[in-house]
Every structure is written in structure tokens, then in C-alpha cells.
Amino acid sequence: MPFRDLKRDKKRQKEQTPKRRTMKQKQQSWVMTGLKALKVIAMLATLIFAQPGLDWSSPIDHFETFAGKMSAGRTAVPFELDLDPKTQDILTPHGFANACFQVLRLRVGGADLHAPVCSTWVWMSRGSTLRSACRPLGRSDSKKVHEGNVMTARVMVLMILAACKGCWSILEQPQSSLMSCHPTFQRMLKLLRIFKVTVKMCDYGGSTDKPLTLFSKIADILEERQPSKRASGECPEMTVKYIDGSGKQRCKGGADLKASQHYPPLFGKCLAKVRSKHLKKVRSQARQFLRRAAQEGGELDDRMGTNAHWLKHADLYPVLSYLTNNAVDN
């Protein structure tokens, strides 16, 4: 019996063994498998994966936009305008592309938290923004109102991208906010199963009642909460009443209104506790979702009117143009 050429056999075996996928390839595969949504969002994700110089080797567990003080809760990758106006401004092509990249590198079953700027959505600004439940987009000649509309639509894109990998998304707004009436928000609700929960910050040691609405993929999001005593001290000045030049009574934000947007530490701790409790369940459901999506297949929604809606309201044309100019062939 002739001797076998061991070197040749090892070389042949090596050639026949499929190459191990990189983390970037895994992330792209997971996203495209789970993305049962819009063609324009799939195009956005594809262009993000085609950007040079991005580090895909280290997936992240948590991502938080509009992160503020980052004082409590789980460790997360923050996205906050004050940290870096160039790369963390969701209204610029570069900033939004960065936010999409962070969401796309979340682990399967990861978590993302969003608290978009609410100043043009709450009851106090209705007189100047002209927003209403029937007319949520408000006045078209206001830059602030327009930016609020685009910001909301772009956060919806981030939540859909996160849902591709079964991530646990949370969006927070004051109870009086009309953000959920935004037409793109409504379209997101048709694509994802979202629960709505109302809580009060005074239950977590906040100095004011400040009721918040949380939109989440988990129904019992704050089941672990334990009402605590309200923070001691003087009652914060949230609103100020005054008489305008025509003799009408008006209302404006008080000196302490801005500071009230920060979460009490106990609120962050409760969110972290719920995340820990549901971690295995969320990751297991995410893996099941991806396996089922891979088996079912299906095509992206390429209806012109539907994709045009997202292109317009999320102002995606400059983002896609920016990404196209920087993309490299894989």
C-alpha cells in the first residue's frame, strides 16, 4: 500500500474547509436575514457595511442615543451631541451614519435606548409649533419643528435596524408628547410589536411627578420598580405663567425644566435590573427569530410610495449620498 502524502491531504482539507466568517460578515448576515422591512433601509445598512475603516470586531451590548448625563444603569456606548458635535449629531449625514453603525454592531439580542429631544413635541410648545394629534408635523416654516420631525423619523430607522437582530429597544418621551403621532412613528408601529407603559419619575426619587411614556418590546419593562420617596428640597420651577402684550395669559418653561430631563439614578438601576432579568429570554428569542427568518426567506418591501415616505421624512437622500461617496467594494 503506497504511503499517503500527508502534506497534500492537509492542504486539500484546508481548501475544502469553509473560511471562518469575520464578525463584520456575521453582523451583515444577521441584519440582512432579519430585515423584513424596507428596501431603502436595507440599502442604508448595506452602505454602512461598505464603509472603510470601521471596527466590526467588537460587538456591543448596549447603545444609548441622546445619552445626557449617563449617571446610572448599564454601561452603554453613548451617542450625545455634547460629547462630539461632529460625529454624534443625528441630524447630519456623518452623525446619523455613526448612529446606524453603532446599532448595526449590537450583539444579537442587545439593547438600545432612545430619548429624542421632546421640546417641540410637548404641550408647552403647541402655540409656536402648531402641532396637534391631527397635524403632528406642525408648521413647515419652523427649522426647530422640521429638525424634530427628521430626528424622530431617523430614530425609527434605528429601531428597525435594531429589530433585525432581535434587540430590545426602548423609546422614552414625556406623557404629553405627540411624537407617537408622527406618521413615520405610526409606520414603525405597524412593522414592530411595541408595548406602551407610563411611569412617573417621582416613583424613582425624582423631584417632580413628570410622567413618562416608554415604548418597548417588553411589556413588563418596569415591573421591578419600587416607589421611593420624592427628592427633598424646594419644589422645582417647571412652568411660569405670564401675561403677554395682548393681555392673554401664557405659559413658558421654568428655570428647572431643562434639568428635569435627566433620569433619577433609581430609574436607570430599575431598567438595568429588568434587562438582567430578561437577558437570556431576549437573546433566545432573537436567535429563534433569525433562524425562522432564514428559513422563511421573503423579499424586501420595494413599493415606491412606502420607500419614498422614509426617504422624505428621515431625510435619507443626503445620508445615502454621503455613504455612497465613501463606500468601498467588499
C-alpha positions as CSV (number, residue, x, y, z in Angstrom):
1,M,0.0,0.0,0.0
2,P,1.6,3.3,-1.0
3,F,2.2,6.0,1.6
4,R,-0.2,8.8,1.7
5,D,1.0,12.3,1.1
6,L,0.0,13.9,4.4
7,K,1.0,17.4,3.4
8,R,-1.1,17.2,0.3
9,D,-4.1,15.8,2.3
10,K,-3.8,18.6,4.8
11,K,-3.6,21.2,2.1
12,R,-6.7,19.7,0.3
13,Q,-8.6,19.6,3.6
14,K,-7.8,23.2,4.3
15,E,-9.0,24.2,0.8
16,Q,-12.3,22.3,1.3
17,T,-12.9,23.7,4.8
18,P,-15.1,26.9,4.5
19,K,-13.3,30.0,5.8
20,R,-14.4,31.3,9.1
21,R,-16.6,34.4,8.8
22,T,-15.4,37.7,10.2
23,M,-17.6,39.5,12.7
24,K,-18.4,42.0,10.1
25,Q,-19.7,39.3,7.8
26,K,-21.7,37.8,10.6
27,Q,-23.3,41.1,11.5
28,Q,-24.2,41.8,7.9
29,S,-25.7,38.3,7.5
30,W,-27.8,38.7,10.7
31,V,-29.1,42.1,9.7
32,M,-30.0,41.2,6.1
33,T,-31.6,37.9,7.3
34,G,-33.8,39.7,9.9
35,L,-34.6,42.8,7.8
36,K,-38.1,42.0,6.7
37,A,-38.8,45.7,6.0
38,L,-38.0,48.4,3.5
39,K,-35.6,48.3,0.6
40,V,-34.3,51.8,1.4
41,I,-33.4,50.7,4.9
42,A,-31.6,47.6,3.5
43,M,-29.7,49.9,1.2
44,L,-28.7,52.1,4.1
45,A,-27.4,49.1,6.0
46,T,-25.5,47.8,3.0
47,L,-23.8,51.1,2.6
48,I,-22.8,51.2,6.2
49,F,-21.2,47.8,5.9
50,A,-19.3,49.1,2.8
51,Q,-17.7,52.0,4.7
52,P,-13.9,51.7,5.1
53,G,-12.1,51.7,8.4
54,L,-15.0,50.7,10.7
55,D,-14.2,48.3,13.6
56,W,-16.6,45.4,13.5
57,S,-14.5,43.1,15.6
58,S,-16.0,44.1,18.9
59,P,-19.9,43.8,19.1
60,I,-21.5,46.0,21.8
61,D,-24.3,45.0,24.2
62,H,-26.0,48.4,24.7
63,F,-26.3,51.6,22.8
64,E,-28.0,54.8,24.0
65,T,-28.8,57.9,21.9
66,F,-29.3,61.3,23.5
67,A,-27.4,59.9,26.5
68,G,-27.3,63.0,28.6
69,K,-25.5,62.6,31.9
70,M,-25.1,58.8,31.7
71,S,-25.4,58.7,35.5
72,A,-27.0,55.3,36.2
73,G,-27.9,51.9,34.6
74,R,-25.9,49.6,32.5
75,T,-22.7,50.5,30.6
76,A,-23.5,51.6,27.1
77,V,-22.0,53.2,24.1
78,P,-23.3,56.8,24.3
79,F,-24.5,59.0,21.5
80,E,-24.7,62.5,22.7
81,L,-24.4,65.8,20.8
82,D,-22.5,67.5,23.7
83,L,-19.8,64.7,23.5
84,D,-18.9,65.3,19.9
85,P,-21.0,67.6,17.7
86,K,-19.3,66.3,14.5
87,T,-19.9,62.6,14.9
88,Q,-22.8,62.4,17.3
89,D,-25.3,64.8,15.7
90,I,-28.1,62.6,14.4
91,L,-29.3,65.4,12.0
92,T,-26.0,65.3,10.0
93,P,-25.2,62.6,7.4
94,H,-22.0,61.8,9.3
95,G,-23.7,61.7,12.7
96,F,-26.6,59.6,11.6
97,A,-24.3,57.2,9.8
98,N,-22.4,56.8,13.0
99,A,-25.6,56.0,14.9
100,C,-26.5,53.4,12.3
101,F,-23.1,51.8,12.6
102,Q,-23.4,51.5,16.4
103,V,-26.9,49.9,16.1
104,L,-25.6,47.5,13.4
105,R,-22.8,46.3,15.6
106,L,-25.1,45.4,18.6
107,R,-25.0,41.8,19.6
108,V,-27.9,39.6,18.7
109,G,-30.4,40.3,21.5
110,G,-28.6,43.5,22.5
111,A,-30.4,46.7,23.7
112,D,-30.8,50.3,22.6
113,L,-32.4,53.2,24.4
114,H,-33.6,56.4,22.7
115,A,-34.9,59.7,24.2
116,P,-35.2,62.1,21.3
117,V,-35.4,65.8,22.0
118,C,-39.0,66.5,23.1
119,S,-39.1,70.3,23.2
120,T,-41.2,70.7,20.1
121,W,-43.5,67.8,20.9
122,V,-44.8,68.6,24.4
123,W,-47.9,70.6,25.3
124,M,-45.9,73.7,26.3
125,S,-44.7,74.4,22.8
126,R,-48.0,73.8,21.0
127,G,-48.7,77.5,20.5
128,S,-45.4,78.0,18.5
129,T,-45.1,74.6,16.8
130,L,-48.8,74.3,15.9
131,R,-48.6,70.5,16.4
132,S,-51.7,68.6,17.2
133,A,-52.8,64.9,17.1
134,C,-54.4,65.6,13.7
135,R,-51.4,67.7,12.5
136,P,-48.4,66.2,14.2
137,L,-45.8,67.6,11.8
138,G,-46.7,71.1,12.8
139,R,-45.6,74.3,11.0
140,S,-43.5,73.7,7.9
141,D,-41.7,77.1,8.2
142,S,-40.0,76.4,11.5
143,K,-36.5,75.0,11.5
144,K,-36.8,73.5,15.0
145,V,-40.1,71.8,14.1
146,H,-38.5,70.4,10.9
147,E,-35.5,69.1,12.8
148,G,-37.8,67.4,15.4
149,N,-39.6,65.7,12.6
150,V,-36.4,64.4,10.9
151,M,-34.9,63.4,14.2
152,T,-38.0,61.3,15.1
153,A,-38.0,59.5,11.7
154,R,-34.3,58.7,12.0
155,V,-34.8,57.2,15.4
156,M,-37.5,55.0,13.9
157,V,-34.9,53.8,11.3
158,L,-32.5,52.9,14.2
159,M,-35.2,50.9,16.0
160,I,-36.0,49.0,12.8
161,L,-32.3,48.2,12.3
162,A,-32.0,47.0,15.9
163,A,-35.1,44.8,15.5
164,C,-33.3,43.0,12.7
165,K,-31.2,41.2,15.3
166,G,-34.0,40.9,17.9
167,C,-32.6,43.7,20.0
168,W,-34.6,45.2,23.0
169,S,-35.4,48.8,22.0
170,I,-36.9,51.4,24.3
171,L,-38.0,54.9,23.4
172,E,-38.9,57.5,26.1
173,Q,-41.0,60.6,25.8
174,P,-42.9,62.9,28.2
175,Q,-46.5,61.8,28.5
176,S,-47.8,64.9,26.7
177,S,-45.5,64.4,23.7
178,L,-47.2,64.0,20.3
179,M,-44.2,62.1,18.9
180,S,-46.1,58.9,18.6
181,C,-48.5,60.6,16.2
182,H,-45.6,61.2,13.7
183,P,-46.6,59.3,10.5
184,T,-43.2,57.5,10.4
185,F,-43.7,56.5,14.1
186,Q,-47.0,55.0,13.1
187,R,-45.4,53.1,10.3
188,M,-42.8,51.7,12.7
189,L,-45.6,50.5,15.0
190,K,-47.0,48.5,12.1
191,L,-43.7,46.8,11.5
192,L,-42.7,46.1,15.1
193,R,-44.6,44.8,18.1
194,I,-44.3,47.6,20.7
195,F,-45.8,48.0,24.2
196,K,-46.6,51.3,25.8
197,V,-46.0,51.9,29.5
198,T,-46.5,55.1,31.6
199,V,-44.4,55.8,34.7
200,K,-43.7,58.8,37.0
201,M,-40.2,59.9,37.8
202,C,-41.3,60.6,41.4
203,D,-41.6,56.8,41.8
204,Y,-37.8,56.7,41.3
205,G,-36.7,59.5,43.6
206,G,-37.3,62.3,41.1
207,S,-38.1,65.8,42.4
208,T,-41.3,66.1,40.2
209,D,-44.1,63.8,39.1
210,K,-43.0,64.1,35.4
211,P,-45.0,61.2,33.8
212,L,-43.1,59.5,31.0
213,T,-44.2,57.2,28.3
214,L,-42.0,54.3,27.4
215,F,-42.3,52.4,24.1
216,S,-40.7,49.0,24.4
217,K,-40.6,45.4,23.0
218,I,-41.0,44.1,26.6
219,A,-44.5,44.6,28.2
220,D,-43.4,44.4,31.8
221,I,-40.5,46.8,31.3
222,L,-40.5,48.3,34.8
223,E,-42.1,45.5,36.8
224,E,-39.2,45.8,39.2
225,R,-39.9,49.3,40.2
226,Q,-40.4,50.2,43.9
227,P,-42.0,53.6,44.6
228,S,-39.5,55.7,46.6
229,K,-39.7,59.0,48.4
230,R,-39.6,62.1,46.3
231,A,-36.4,64.0,46.4
232,S,-36.4,66.5,49.2
233,G,-35.9,70.2,48.8
234,E,-37.8,73.1,47.3
235,C,-40.4,72.4,44.6
236,P,-38.7,72.9,41.2
237,E,-40.0,75.7,38.9
238,M,-41.2,73.7,35.9
239,T,-43.5,76.3,34.4
240,V,-44.0,80.1,34.6
241,K,-47.3,81.9,33.9
242,Y,-47.3,85.4,32.5
243,I,-49.4,87.9,30.6
244,D,-48.4,88.8,27.1
245,G,-48.6,92.1,25.3
246,S,-52.2,91.5,24.2
247,G,-53.3,90.7,27.8
248,K,-53.6,86.9,27.3
249,Q,-52.3,84.6,29.9
250,R,-49.4,82.5,28.7
251,C,-47.1,79.7,30.0
252,K,-43.4,79.0,29.4
253,G,-40.8,76.7,30.8
254,G,-39.4,77.5,34.2
255,A,-35.8,77.6,35.4
256,D,-35.8,73.9,36.4
257,L,-37.5,72.4,33.4
258,K,-34.3,71.6,31.5
259,A,-32.7,69.8,34.5
260,S,-35.8,67.6,34.9
261,Q,-35.0,65.7,31.7
262,H,-32.2,63.8,33.5
263,Y,-33.3,60.4,34.9
264,P,-33.1,59.8,38.6
265,P,-30.4,57.1,39.4
266,L,-33.0,54.6,40.6
267,F,-34.8,54.7,37.2
268,G,-31.6,53.7,35.4
269,K,-31.0,50.9,38.0
270,C,-34.5,49.6,37.5
271,L,-34.0,49.5,33.7
272,A,-30.7,47.6,34.3
273,K,-32.5,45.1,36.6
274,V,-35.2,44.4,34.1
275,R,-32.6,44.0,31.4
276,S,-30.7,41.5,33.5
277,K,-33.9,39.5,34.3
278,H,-34.9,39.2,30.6
279,L,-31.4,38.9,29.1
280,K,-31.4,35.2,28.4
281,K,-35.0,35.3,27.2
282,V,-34.4,38.2,24.8
283,R,-31.2,36.6,23.3
284,S,-33.0,33.3,22.9
285,Q,-36.0,34.9,21.2
286,A,-33.5,36.8,18.9
287,R,-31.8,33.7,17.8
288,Q,-35.1,32.0,17.2
289,F,-36.3,35.0,15.1
290,L,-33.2,34.9,12.9
291,R,-33.4,31.1,12.4
292,R,-37.1,31.5,11.4
293,A,-36.3,34.5,9.2
294,A,-33.6,32.5,7.4
295,Q,-36.0,29.6,6.8
296,E,-38.9,31.7,5.6
297,G,-36.9,33.9,3.3
298,G,-39.0,36.6,1.7
299,E,-38.5,39.8,-0.2
300,L,-38.0,43.4,1.0
301,D,-40.8,45.9,0.6
302,D,-39.8,47.8,-2.6
303,R,-43.0,49.7,-3.1
304,M,-42.1,53.2,-4.4
305,G,-44.6,55.1,-2.2
306,T,-43.6,53.4,1.0
307,N,-39.9,53.8,0.5
308,A,-40.4,57.4,-0.7
309,H,-42.1,58.1,2.7
310,W,-39.0,57.1,4.6
311,L,-36.6,58.9,2.2
312,K,-38.6,62.1,2.7
313,H,-39.3,62.1,6.4
314,A,-36.0,60.7,7.6
315,D,-34.2,62.9,5.0
316,L,-32.2,60.0,3.8
317,Y,-31.0,61.3,0.4
318,P,-28.0,63.3,1.8
319,V,-27.2,60.3,4.1
320,L,-27.2,57.8,1.2
321,S,-25.2,60.2,-1.0
322,Y,-22.6,60.7,1.8
323,L,-22.3,56.9,2.3
324,T,-22.1,56.2,-1.4
325,N,-19.2,58.6,-1.9
326,N,-17.3,57.0,1.0
327,A,-18.2,53.3,0.2
328,V,-15.7,50.7,-0.9
329,D,-16.3,47.5,-2.7
330,N,-16.3,44.5,-0.4
